[in-house]
Amino acid sequence: MKEIVKKRTEISDSIKYAGFDDTELRIFESQYPVEGISYNSYVILDEKICIMDTVDPRGTEAFFENLKELLGEKKPSYLVIDHMEPDHAANIEKLALLYPDMELVGTAAAGKMLSQFFETNLQGRFRAVKEGETLSLGNHTLQFFTAPMVHWPEVMVTYEQTEKVLFSADAFGTFGALENDEEWIADSSHYYFNIVGKYGPQVQALLKKAAGLDISVIAPLHGPVHKDDIAFIVDKYDTWSSYIPDRKGIFMPYASIHGNTKKAVLEFAKELEKAGETVVTMDLTEEDVSEAVEQAFLYDRMILASSTYDLEIFPPMNDLLHHLKIKNFKNRKVGIIENGSWAPMAAKKMREYLDAMENITIAEPVITIRSARKPSDGESFKALAEAMR
């Protein structure tokens, strides 16, 4: 375990990090661009030793080396399974075979998933725990709270009562390798809106449970351990899961085929900035859609600009709108700019997406560019700027 990993995952003398910091991963879940990611596992050293989750297959060797270093000849009594997704649960079977007397602990839903992922019959070694149930390790006591659909149905979080540690599963997780040792909040919002963000009401339910606990440490399954910044990250999660904008400004993603739509957007962005607006533009043909999803949720307003393509939305913009729809994008004011040389249809199709979302206000006028922005279009852009205030 490298020093930087120890620094960002250190909990106490009796609660140790056993995870894997994957510095080489560039695509997470086969879709999200990342600069690495950590797969966190923890070991509670007590009269009865407890391992908190396992790691992704990419980290199997490192995980078992860490356990050997931490445990020596000692054997764990329990493996707590907070989440059954393979990036955390992949090594359950190997661990169970290595320690045949170790009991597996999780929700009933997690127990049912064991046979879906593993050939070994582990049901006889599985203990299903209920909401609020406790498990004593000696000096440490674990208490379990269900967190269904944050972001899988079997999820629970585990609160260690003595040292006041919340093992939070994927909640409060962060993209990026721990070795990067960079400011984590941007990686956290990128992670939240793309992985967890669809399930705002379920996150709110979990936050209400956490509010009743005295928490000194949050130990997620991805990213750094939180200590001094607990109030900050909890406040962010409360904002994000309430679908409240994190910041004031206009996000302007655009999908341009030959550059004329892009030129119109960048010119409009300068005009908005001169009027005092904070504006963030993004070329959807160059940036990953997950980055655009994050920015759309962060800002209180958005202006979409797309060329027409085969009487539809140019695919990069269509991809963004599809993702926003399935992530429950809501509670925003949105402007629309379309471009079409002979049969502009992008605005109509974009509006169809937006009309299917909750509490979306479409600003008027909807602007139609014919091939390229011209001086005669200036009044329409001024009117849209006014409508976006």
PARO-364691 format. One record per residue (C-alpha): y, x, z; residue in three letters; residue number from 1. Coordinates in nm, 3 decimals, always signed. Example, Ala and Ser with C-alpha at 12.3 -4.5 7.8 and 13.67 -1.06 7.14 Angstrom:
PT       yy       xx       zz   aa    i
PT   -0.450   +1.230   +0.780  ALA    1
PT   -0.106   +1.367   +0.714  SER    2
//
This chain:
PT       yy       xx       zz   aa    i
PT   +0.000   +0.000   +0.000  MET    1
PT   +0.329   +0.154   -0.111  LYS    2
PT   +0.621   +0.188   +0.127  GLU    3
PT   +0.843   -0.060   -0.056  ILE    4
PT   +0.571   -0.325   -0.036  VAL    5
PT   +0.538   -0.268   +0.336  LYS    6
PT   +0.912   -0.305   +0.383  LYS    7
PT   +0.934   -0.639   +0.203  ARG    8
PT   +0.614   -0.787   +0.349  THR    9
PT   +0.609   -0.651   +0.702  GLU   10
PT   +0.556   -0.920   +0.967  ILE   11
PT   +0.431   -0.769   +1.294  SER   12
PT   +0.177   -0.536   +1.452  ASP   13
PT   -0.083   -0.813   +1.450  SER   14
PT   -0.001   -0.987   +1.120  ILE   15
PT   -0.043   -0.754   +0.823  LYS   16
PT   +0.004   -0.771   +0.447  TYR   17
PT   -0.312   -0.742   +0.237  ALA   18
PT   -0.187   -0.857   -0.103  GLY   19
PT   -0.140   -0.699   -0.442  PHE   20
PT   +0.193   -0.607   -0.602  ASP   21
PT   +0.137   -0.642   -0.976  ASP   22
PT   +0.403   -0.424   -1.136  THR   23
PT   +0.257   -0.444   -1.488  GLU   24
PT   +0.238   -0.820   -1.547  LEU   25
PT   +0.486   -0.943   -1.806  ARG   26
PT   +0.367   -1.301   -1.869  ILE   27
PT   +0.280   -1.517   -1.566  PHE   28
PT   +0.052   -1.818   -1.613  GLU   29
PT   +0.039   -1.726   -1.982  SER   30
PT   +0.393   -1.858   -2.035  GLN   31
PT   +0.663   -1.721   -1.802  TYR   32
PT   +0.820   -1.378   -1.870  PRO   33
PT   +0.836   -1.172   -1.551  VAL   34
PT   +0.896   -0.817   -1.435  GLU   35
PT   +0.575   -0.816   -1.236  GLY   36
PT   +0.474   -1.045   -0.951  ILE   37
PT   +0.313   -1.014   -0.610  SER   38
PT   +0.000   -1.198   -0.500  TYR   39
PT   +0.036   -1.216   -0.124  ASN   40
PT   -0.243   -1.228   +0.129  SER   41
PT   -0.210   -1.170   +0.503  TYR   42
PT   -0.445   -1.075   +0.786  VAL   43
PT   -0.401   -1.192   +1.143  ILE   44
PT   -0.562   -0.944   +1.382  LEU   45
PT   -0.680   -1.115   +1.702  ASP   46
PT   -0.999   -1.190   +1.897  GLU   47
PT   -1.096   -1.386   +1.587  LYS   48
PT   -0.960   -1.227   +1.269  ILE   49
PT   -0.817   -1.457   +1.004  CYS   50
PT   -0.739   -1.383   +0.640  ILE   51
PT   -0.469   -1.598   +0.480  MET   52
PT   -0.563   -1.662   +0.114  ASP   53
PT   -0.684   -1.409   -0.142  THR   54
PT   -0.528   -1.277   -0.466  VAL   55
PT   -0.544   -1.294   -0.844  ASP   56
PT   -0.837   -1.126   -1.026  PRO   57
PT   -0.595   -0.856   -1.142  ARG   58
PT   -0.565   -0.746   -0.781  GLY   59
PT   -0.926   -0.775   -0.666  THR   60
PT   -0.989   -0.404   -0.619  GLU   61
PT   -0.661   -0.342   -0.436  ALA   62
PT   -0.716   -0.650   -0.216  PHE   63
PT   -1.054   -0.534   -0.092  PHE   64
PT   -0.924   -0.180   -0.039  GLU   65
PT   -0.643   -0.324   +0.174  ASN   66
PT   -0.889   -0.529   +0.377  LEU   67
PT   -1.107   -0.224   +0.435  LYS   68
PT   -0.805   -0.028   +0.555  GLU   69
PT   -0.695   -0.308   +0.788  LEU   70
PT   -1.033   -0.418   +0.923  LEU   71
PT   -1.256   -0.112   +0.918  GLY   72
PT   -1.591   -0.237   +1.045  GLU   73
PT   -1.447   -0.555   +1.194  LYS   74
PT   -1.538   -0.885   +1.036  LYS   75
PT   -1.309   -1.183   +0.982  PRO   76
PT   -1.397   -1.514   +1.142  SER   77
PT   -1.187   -1.730   +0.909  TYR   78
PT   -1.041   -1.744   +0.563  LEU   79
PT   -0.757   -1.997   +0.546  VAL   80
PT   -0.714   -2.143   +0.197  ILE   81
PT   -0.363   -2.277   +0.162  ASP   82
PT   -0.384   -2.309   -0.216  HIS   83
PT   -0.676   -2.317   -0.461  MET   84
PT   -0.492   -2.200   -0.773  GLU   85
PT   -0.680   -1.899   -0.918  PRO   86
PT   -0.394   -1.653   -0.868  ASP   87
PT   -0.454   -1.698   -0.494  HIS   88
PT   -0.811   -1.823   -0.467  ALA   89
PT   -0.996   -1.609   -0.723  ALA   90
PT   -1.161   -1.387   -0.461  ASN   91
PT   -1.283   -1.658   -0.223  ILE   92
PT   -1.642   -1.632   -0.343  GLU   93
PT   -1.652   -1.250   -0.331  LYS   94
PT   -1.501   -1.254   +0.017  LEU   95
PT   -1.744   -1.518   +0.138  ALA   96
PT   -2.041   -1.319   +0.009  LEU   97
PT   -1.911   -1.000   +0.172  LEU   98
PT   -1.866   -1.177   +0.508  TYR   99
PT   -2.144   -1.438   +0.532  PRO  100
PT   -2.042   -1.552   +0.881  ASP  101
PT   -1.680   -1.615   +0.785  MET  102
PT   -1.572   -1.982   +0.790  GLU  103
PT   -1.349   -2.123   +0.515  LEU  104
PT   -1.062   -2.347   +0.626  VAL  105
PT   -0.851   -2.581   +0.414  GLY  106
PT   -0.778   -2.940   +0.325  THR  107
PT   -1.057   -3.174   +0.219  ALA  108
PT   -0.914   -3.163   -0.133  ALA  109
PT   -0.943   -2.784   -0.134  ALA  110
PT   -1.304   -2.810   -0.025  GLY  111
PT   -1.385   -3.032   -0.321  LYS  112
PT   -1.236   -2.776   -0.559  MET  113
PT   -1.460   -2.493   -0.442  LEU  114
PT   -1.751   -2.606   -0.659  SER  115
PT   -1.519   -2.640   -0.957  GLN  116
PT   -1.430   -2.271   -0.946  PHE  117
PT   -1.736   -2.100   -0.795  PHE  118
PT   -2.112   -2.107   -0.853  GLU  119
PT   -2.205   -2.023   -0.492  THR  120
PT   -2.241   -2.332   -0.274  ASN  121
PT   -1.977   -2.281   -0.004  LEU  122
PT   -1.962   -2.636   +0.130  GLN  123
PT   -2.170   -2.562   +0.438  GLY  124
PT   -1.919   -2.297   +0.541  ARG  125
PT   -1.609   -2.503   +0.480  PHE  126
PT   -1.404   -2.672   +0.755  ARG  127
PT   -1.169   -2.944   +0.637  ALA  128
PT   -0.861   -2.964   +0.859  VAL  129
PT   -0.624   -3.257   +0.900  LYS  130
PT   -0.249   -3.288   +0.939  GLU  131
PT   -0.129   -3.115   +1.257  GLY  132
PT   -0.473   -2.983   +1.354  GLU  133
PT   -0.482   -2.646   +1.531  THR  134
PT   -0.715   -2.348   +1.533  LEU  135
PT   -0.708   -2.081   +1.806  SER  136
PT   -0.768   -1.718   +1.717  LEU  137
PT   -0.711   -1.593   +2.073  GLY  138
PT   -0.348   -1.499   +2.118  ASN  139
PT   -0.250   -1.674   +1.796  HIS  140
PT   -0.281   -2.044   +1.718  THR  141
PT   -0.268   -2.184   +1.367  LEU  142
PT   -0.141   -2.532   +1.291  GLN  143
PT   -0.196   -2.693   +0.953  PHE  144
PT   +0.035   -2.923   +0.758  PHE  145
PT   -0.053   -3.081   +0.427  THR  146
PT   +0.185   -3.024   +0.135  ALA  147
PT   +0.030   -3.223   -0.152  PRO  148
PT   +0.181   -3.156   -0.497  MET  149
PT   +0.377   -2.853   -0.386  VAL  150
PT   +0.259   -2.799   -0.645  HIS  151
PT   -0.116   -2.883   -0.645  TRP  152
PT   -0.275   -3.177   -0.459  PRO  153
PT   -0.485   -2.969   -0.217  GLU  154
PT   -0.200   -2.753   -0.084  VAL  155
PT   -0.129   -2.703   +0.284  MET  156
PT   +0.097   -2.468   +0.476  VAL  157
PT   -0.004   -2.293   +0.796  THR  158
PT   +0.220   -2.236   +1.097  TYR  159
PT   +0.130   -1.962   +1.342  GLU  160
PT   +0.268   -2.082   +1.674  GLN  161
PT   +0.286   -1.757   +1.874  THR  162
PT   +0.488   -1.545   +1.630  GLU  163
PT   +0.644   -1.851   +1.461  LYS  164
PT   +0.530   -1.759   +1.110  VAL  165
PT   +0.512   -2.020   +0.835  LEU  166
PT   +0.258   -1.928   +0.570  PHE  167
PT   +0.417   -2.141   +0.301  SER  168
PT   +0.174   -2.125   +0.006  ALA  169
PT   +0.371   -2.136   -0.323  ASP  170
PT   +0.679   -2.283   -0.154  ALA  171
PT   +0.963   -2.027   -0.126  PHE  172
PT   +0.783   -1.810   -0.382  GLY  173
PT   +0.954   -1.563   -0.613  THR  174
PT   +0.887   -1.402   -0.950  PHE  175
PT   +0.912   -1.024   -0.978  GLY  176
PT   +0.720   -0.734   -0.830  ALA  177
PT   +0.801   -0.635   -0.473  LEU  178
PT   +0.835   -0.276   -0.588  GLU  179
PT   +1.145   -0.375   -0.785  ASN  180
PT   +1.326   -0.415   -0.451  ASP  181
PT   +1.601   -0.617   -0.618  GLU  182
PT   +1.803   -0.918   -0.504  GLU  183
PT   +1.542   -1.193   -0.508  TRP  184
PT   +1.738   -1.519   -0.536  ILE  185
PT   +1.754   -1.530   -0.920  ALA  186
PT   +1.377   -1.472   -0.938  ASP  187
PT   +1.334   -1.744   -0.676  SER  188
PT   +1.532   -2.007   -0.867  SER  189
PT   +1.356   -1.912   -1.191  HIS  190
PT   +1.025   -1.958   -1.008  TYR  191
PT   +1.122   -2.283   -0.836  TYR  192
PT   +1.250   -2.478   -1.137  PHE  193
PT   +0.959   -2.379   -1.360  ASN  194
PT   +0.668   -2.387   -1.114  ILE  195
PT   +0.759   -2.631   -0.837  VAL  196
PT   +1.070   -2.812   -0.961  GLY  197
PT   +0.899   -3.120   -1.100  LYS  198
PT   +0.795   -3.216   -0.747  TYR  199
PT   +1.129   -3.253   -0.569  GLY  200
PT   +1.026   -3.548   -0.346  PRO  201
PT   +0.715   -3.361   -0.232  GLN  202
PT   +0.923   -3.052   -0.152  VAL  203
PT   +1.161   -3.272   +0.047  GLN  204
PT   +0.865   -3.405   +0.247  ALA  205
PT   +0.755   -3.049   +0.325  LEU  206
PT   +1.108   -2.949   +0.429  LEU  207
PT   +1.114   -3.239   +0.677  LYS  208
PT   +0.793   -3.109   +0.833  LYS  209
PT   +0.929   -2.754   +0.845  ALA  210
PT   +1.248   -2.878   +1.014  ALA  211
PT   +1.040   -2.969   +1.318  GLY  212
PT   +0.907   -2.615   +1.355  LEU  213
PT   +1.066   -2.309   +1.515  ASP  214
PT   +1.029   -2.064   +1.227  ILE  215
PT   +1.105   -1.692   +1.259  SER  216
PT   +0.923   -1.578   +0.944  VAL  217
PT   +0.837   -1.741   +0.612  ILE  218
PT   +0.546   -1.571   +0.437  ALA  219
PT   +0.497   -1.711   +0.085  PRO  220
PT   +0.218   -1.639   -0.162  LEU  221
PT   +0.459   -1.475   -0.408  HIS  222
PT   +0.758   -1.257   -0.333  GLY  223
PT   +0.913   -1.111   -0.020  PRO  224
PT   +0.868   -1.227   +0.336  VAL  225
PT   +1.177   -1.405   +0.468  HIS  226
PT   +1.322   -1.331   +0.812  LYS  227
PT   +1.701   -1.304   +0.835  ASP  228
PT   +1.750   -1.518   +0.524  ASP  229
PT   +1.541   -1.821   +0.626  ILE  230
PT   +1.836   -2.060   +0.657  ALA  231
PT   +1.961   -1.950   +0.316  PHE  232
PT   +1.634   -2.007   +0.126  ILE  233
PT   +1.563   -2.334   +0.305  VAL  234
PT   +1.911   -2.458   +0.213  ASP  235
PT   +1.853   -2.360   -0.150  LYS  236
PT   +1.522   -2.547   -0.158  TYR  237
PT   +1.690   -2.851   -0.007  ASP  238
PT   +1.955   -2.845   -0.281  THR  239
PT   +1.715   -2.775   -0.565  TRP  240
PT   +1.456   -3.032   -0.459  SER  241
PT   +1.728   -3.297   -0.426  SER  242
PT   +1.821   -3.239   -0.794  TYR  243
PT   +2.173   -3.151   -0.681  ILE  244
PT   +2.352   -2.889   -0.895  PRO  245
PT   +2.359   -2.548   -0.737  ASP  246
PT   +2.687   -2.451   -0.900  ARG  247
PT   +2.979   -2.594   -1.095  LYS  248
PT   +3.000   -2.505   -1.463  GLY  249
PT   +2.878   -2.589   -1.811  ILE  250
PT   +2.551   -2.456   -1.948  PHE  251
PT   +2.552   -2.448   -2.331  MET  252
PT   +2.210   -2.378   -2.484  PRO  253
PT   +2.208   -2.372   -2.864  TYR  254
PT   +1.952   -2.357   -3.143  ALA  255
PT   +2.103   -2.223   -3.464  SER  256
PT   +1.918   -2.154   -3.790  ILE  257
PT   +2.165   -1.951   -3.995  HIS  258
PT   +2.434   -1.885   -3.736  GLY  259
PT   +2.689   -2.160   -3.799  ASN  260
PT   +2.587   -2.366   -3.497  THR  261
PT   +2.597   -2.052   -3.285  LYS  262
PT   +2.944   -1.965   -3.414  LYS  263
PT   +3.070   -2.314   -3.331  ALA  264
PT   +2.927   -2.298   -2.979  VAL  265
PT   +3.072   -1.957   -2.900  LEU  266
PT   +3.413   -2.066   -3.026  GLU  267
PT   +3.393   -2.382   -2.814  PHE  268
PT   +3.285   -2.179   -2.511  ALA  269
PT   +3.601   -1.968   -2.537  LYS  270
PT   +3.812   -2.282   -2.555  GLU  271
PT   +3.643   -2.424   -2.246  LEU  272
PT   +3.690   -2.098   -2.056  GLU  273
PT   +4.060   -2.094   -2.144  LYS  274
PT   +4.077   -2.440   -1.989  ALA  275
PT   +3.935   -2.300   -1.665  GLY  276
PT   +3.567   -2.385   -1.702  GLU  277
PT   +3.279   -2.158   -1.611  THR  278
PT   +3.056   -2.150   -1.918  VAL  279
PT   +2.711   -1.998   -1.968  VAL  280
PT   +2.576   -1.993   -2.325  THR  281
PT   +2.217   -1.923   -2.427  MET  282
PT   +2.057   -1.868   -2.767  ASP  283
PT   +1.729   -2.060   -2.752  LEU  284
PT   +1.594   -1.865   -3.049  THR  285
PT   +1.614   -1.544   -2.846  GLU  286
PT   +1.565   -1.643   -2.481  GLU  287
PT   +1.254   -1.786   -2.323  ASP  288
PT   +1.265   -2.159   -2.259  VAL  289
PT   +1.194   -2.105   -1.889  SER  290
PT   +1.527   -1.926   -1.854  GLU  291
PT   +1.704   -2.225   -2.011  ALA  292
PT   +1.523   -2.469   -1.781  VAL  293
PT   +1.647   -2.274   -1.479  GLU  294
PT   +2.009   -2.270   -1.599  GLN  295
PT   +2.004   -2.640   -1.688  ALA  296
PT   +1.905   -2.728   -1.331  PHE  297
PT   +2.146   -2.483   -1.171  LEU  298
PT   +2.466   -2.612   -1.336  TYR  299
PT   +2.626   -2.953   -1.295  ASP  300
PT   +2.692   -3.005   -1.667  ARG  301
PT   +2.529   -2.913   -1.996  MET  302
PT   +2.620   -2.924   -2.364  ILE  303
PT   +2.332   -2.915   -2.611  LEU  304
PT   +2.393   -2.782   -2.962  ALA  305
PT   +2.125   -2.794   -3.229  SER  306
PT   +2.079   -2.780   -3.602  SER  307
PT   +1.880   -3.052   -3.774  THR  308
PT   +1.543   -2.938   -3.907  TYR  309
PT   +1.308   -3.158   -4.114  ASP  310
PT   +1.503   -3.462   -3.993  LEU  311
PT   +1.423   -3.357   -3.635  GLU  312
PT   +1.565   -3.126   -3.369  ILE  313
PT   +1.537   -2.757   -3.449  PHE  314
PT   +1.216   -2.660   -3.259  PRO  315
PT   +1.369   -2.424   -2.998  PRO  316
PT   +1.594   -2.708   -2.876  MET  317
PT   +1.310   -2.958   -2.893  ASN  318
PT   +1.106   -2.724   -2.674  ASP  319
PT   +1.382   -2.713   -2.411  LEU  320
PT   +1.420   -3.091   -2.404  LEU  321
PT   +1.044   -3.136   -2.375  HIS  322
PT   +1.037   -2.900   -2.077  HIS  323
PT   +1.335   -3.066   -1.910  LEU  324
PT   +1.172   -3.406   -1.946  LYS  325
PT   +0.842   -3.302   -1.788  ILE  326
PT   +1.028   -3.117   -1.508  LYS  327
PT   +1.215   -3.438   -1.414  ASN  328
PT   +1.561   -3.320   -1.516  PHE  329
PT   +1.816   -3.571   -1.385  LYS  330
PT   +2.162   -3.638   -1.238  ASN  331
PT   +2.370   -3.450   -1.495  ARG  332
PT   +2.646   -3.505   -1.751  LYS  333
PT   +2.540   -3.386   -2.097  VAL  334
PT   +2.736   -3.332   -2.417  GLY  335
PT   +2.578   -3.319   -2.763  ILE  336
PT   +2.667   -3.118   -3.072  ILE  337
PT   +2.458   -3.148   -3.387  GLU  338
PT   +2.469   -2.970   -3.719  ASN  339
PT   +2.337   -3.104   -4.049  GLY  340
PT   +2.427   -3.022   -4.407  SER  341
PT   +2.309   -3.349   -4.563  TRP  342
PT   +2.124   -3.570   -4.313  ALA  343
PT   +2.213   -3.478   -3.953  PRO  344
PT   +1.953   -3.619   -3.714  MET  345
PT   +1.950   -3.378   -3.420  ALA  346
PT   +2.191   -3.583   -3.207  ALA  347
PT   +1.989   -3.900   -3.244  LYS  348
PT   +1.670   -3.721   -3.147  LYS  349
PT   +1.833   -3.537   -2.855  MET  350
PT   +1.972   -3.864   -2.724  ARG  351
PT   +1.621   -4.014   -2.730  GLU  352
PT   +1.504   -3.740   -2.496  TYR  353
PT   +1.806   -3.779   -2.268  LEU  354
PT   +1.777   -4.157   -2.254  ASP  355
PT   +1.427   -4.114   -2.112  ALA  356
PT   +1.561   -3.906   -1.821  MET  357
PT   +1.702   -4.041   -1.496  GLU  358
PT   +2.077   -4.069   -1.435  ASN  359
PT   +2.191   -3.871   -1.739  ILE  360
PT   +2.545   -3.945   -1.856  THR  361
PT   +2.601   -3.862   -2.223  ILE  362
PT   +2.960   -3.757   -2.284  ALA  363
PT   +3.147   -3.895   -2.584  GLU  364
PT   +3.217   -3.807   -2.851  PRO  365
PT   +2.891   -3.672   -2.985  VAL  366
PT   +3.003   -3.407   -3.232  ILE  367
PT   +2.857   -3.373   -3.580  THR  368
PT   +2.919   -3.051   -3.771  ILE  369
PT   +2.862   -3.055   -4.145  ARG  370
PT   +2.719   -2.707   -4.212  SER  371
PT   +2.996   -2.520   -4.026  ALA  372
PT   +3.279   -2.596   -3.786  ARG  373
PT   +3.612   -2.650   -3.960  LYS  374
PT   +3.971   -2.682   -3.834  PRO  375
PT   +3.946   -3.057   -3.885  SER  376
PT   +3.674   -3.069   -3.618  ASP  377
PT   +3.916   -2.941   -3.355  GLY  378
PT   +4.018   -3.280   -3.219  GLU  379
PT   +3.653   -3.379   -3.163  SER  380
PT   +3.592   -3.061   -2.966  PHE  381
PT   +3.905   -3.120   -2.758  LYS  382
PT   +3.788   -3.474   -2.684  ALA  383
PT   +3.444   -3.354   -2.576  LEU  384
PT   +3.600   -3.087   -2.356  ALA  385
PT   +3.805   -3.357   -2.185  GLU  386
PT   +3.501   -3.581   -2.145  ALA  387
PT   +3.302   -3.298   -1.980  MET  388
PT   +3.552   -3.251   -1.698  ARG  389
//
